[in-house]
Amino acid sequence: MAKWTLSVLQLLLVVYGVSVPALAQICRLLGQPALPLLSAQKDINIGAIFSFHKSALLKIQPFTSKPNPTTCGSFNSLRGFKYAQTLIFTIEEINNSKQLLPGVSLGYKIYDSCSSISQTVLSGMSLMNGYEETLNDTSCSRPPAVHAIVGESNSSPTMALASIVGPFSLPVISHFATCACLSNRKRFPSFFRTIPSDYYQSRALAQLVKHFGWTWVGTVRSRGDYGNNGISAFEEAARQEGICIEYSEAILSTDPKEQFLKTLEVIKKGTAKVVLAFVAVGDFVPLLNVIAQHNITGIQWVGSESWITYRTFAETKEYSFLSGAVGFAIANAKLVGLREFLVNVHPDQEPNNKLLKEFWETVFQCSFRSNSSGGCTGSEKLAELQNEYTDVSELRIVNKVYTAVYAIAHTLHNVLKDLRSSTNSSKGEWPTLQKVLNYMRDVRFTVKTGEEIFFDLSGDPAARYDLINWQPAENGSLQFKYVGSYDSSLPFEQCLQVTQEQMIWAGNSRQFPVSVCSESCPPGTRKAVQKGRPVCCYDCIPCSEGEINNETDSSDCFPCDLEYWSNEGKDKCVLKVVEFLSYTEIMGTVLCIFSFFGMLLTAIVSFVFYLHKETPIVRANNSELSFLLLFSLSLCFLCSLTFIGRPTEWSCMLRHTAFGVTFVLCISCVLGKTIVVLMAFRATLPGSNVMKCFGPLQQRFSVVSLSLIQMIICVLWLTISPPFPFMNLSYYREKIILECNLGSALGFWAVLGYTGLLSILCFILAFLARKLPDNFNEAKFITFSMLIFCAVWITFIPAYVSSPGKFTVAVQIFAILASSFSLLFCIFAPKCYIILLKPEKNTKKQIMGKS
């Protein structure tokens, strides 16, 4: 890219008022200068950037050598060339004016952007720096190369251009860049534009249709640029507003009558009660005649600005069915003398200008390089052509170029006027860019077309439309009634203002028309689009379980939060039912009863044993272990209660640790009794001192030590990762399972495994001692009890893993109660039977098996 060494830095210093000392050397241009395609140097110059050619051919630069100049594609934009000629036409009109900028002539420098962002930036830099070969110490004190830039047509290149020139306070005024992002004053402080977004009318019509609740409409358009582009923009805006198009018919004034009859048939068969006619007046007349002949009424017409204020339609009584029509009206621009100026363009005006030759070759499909019949002679007449360039019937965008130049001219006029009236200013002083920018923000004027031009704080013009309603007049014709407005300068919610109570609808009715494909879906349902039909045609489907919709005509049902579930009407989320094993439910109550019953039985057995503690059957096999076993069984029955009720942090830690410790205490006592049985029979052998090795002290120590190991495991479990209350949301969708998370699964299975290990050991020892000779061999009952105990807890594991929710807790409680009852009945029931029912057998001789 060609650029000036130090020139941008110097220009920045000048803009911000920093004095620049004389340079010791002259700055020279690096590379080739970028020259304008069309230019005329005058007192004050205006820059412009339009697109004349196809996109620039992008090349990846190796950064090892000086890059070649950027090359563009072929000439392909009559529209851009028309913009450029309109700018020249306007400048000449201003220079010929005696009221505007007297004594000052405007020049221009027009560059080609090639529809490229990079080329736009290059052109903008060239307009800022100029294109002289050298710069010296007086260069920065000269007036700016241009005082404003008109362009570019597209939003993206304009954003790049405004970003580059913004820090230098060089005004950029666009005639066709419509992106709302350009209104950001922080990013684009020097940007202005004379046109609202090109979809404003269509968006306004879409917003109007949406305002009245018409979601099902038909459209009729002119088969031309006006109708096609207008309906295309409307359909895009309508889609965003949730409006559907039932049909879209295209008509042209030159169509045969059969085509209009076909369009009429489509309108008659359609179910839409509202028809948007985006048509030119000439194209609409044949269709209106056909509708009048067939006496079609009851259609609510929505019109574009081309015919909504056409007086002839309103005064024709045959068109009375248009009564109630609504639409937006804007003023159409007409630039006197523009066509004559456009058709007078000729390559001979500037023989060395390549752009004029390219334009001529393009419009006449000839070549200056050919001498054959296909060569350009220069005698061709632009006035004889009907194309985008010569057409002046639609000058909406061209008028914005015209307005942009006048905005710059009025700004310069105000600046120079104030400079000349200032006593401190020297003669011949030119305005700075910052001053031009400041004055442009406040410029306000009226052009020849009668349009008042001004900019808001964001540099945008106001897009205003009048809402017109056709209402019957006293003479039988129709009159235009102002019933609202559309102003883009207001907030979105306030853009459209409608006085609906003053409106008349189709057929001179006050009854508001309804045009929908499907009736509204009530809350609790969602819209499901019917297959093969537009989105406005739908069925109302009830929301699924766990989803709600509290709005009318919603397309989606929304899932409730994890802790909520949908109510019956599917229009409200309610808290999910929290499930846990409660004392109040039947299963919890039954388990509590069995738990208390087990405690009661254990207490009764303890009482019986205490009353008969001196009898042989109680004293046999260490009565101290029997009482300790009964105490541990009471704790086992009690610990099952900790599993019932709402889990809390303390209950979760208590239930598992209490279960582990009490059962190990219980099994330790049983194991001690089993070992005592084995030792007792071994002690009957001559010379055996086994009982001395496993006396009461050793029995107590074994129980304490075995229980202490379990306690250590539980303490480690509670210290490292204790159980905690947890809301399980994944098992059931409609309810929450409140349970105790194990924290550490390893801790839980370690507690359970240790208990199981002692149980298996106890079972093996008891099994070995089951056939020892004794009238009352306790080992047999211990074997049977441990068999039941182990069977219960072996079946517990799969049942525990597979049981859902509160049933997991119930399974564990059942295992605790079943194993506790097995120990209580198998070990103590036979003894209680002898104590209470067979006291004659409760003797030492009977116990020892001696007669």
PyMOL commands that set and color helices and strands:
alter all, ss='L'
color gray80, all
select helices_A, chain A and resi 7-15+78-95+117-129+139-141+155-168+180-183+200-211+225-241+257-269+281-293+311-315+317-322+338-343+347-349+354-364+382-384+396-421+433-441+492-494+500-502+506-508+586-611+616-619+623-643+649-682+690-693+696-720+745-768+778-802+806-837+839-841+844-848
alter helices_A, ss='H'
color red, helices_A
select strands_A, chain A and resi 3-4+27-30+38-40+44-50+106-112+134-135+149-150+172-174+191-193+216-222+244-251+274-278+300-303+326-329+444-446+452-454+464-472+478-487+496-498+525-529+538-542+547-548+558-559+564-566+573-575+577-579+724-728+735-741
alter strands_A, ss='S'
color yellow, strands_A
deselect
rebuild
show_as cartoon
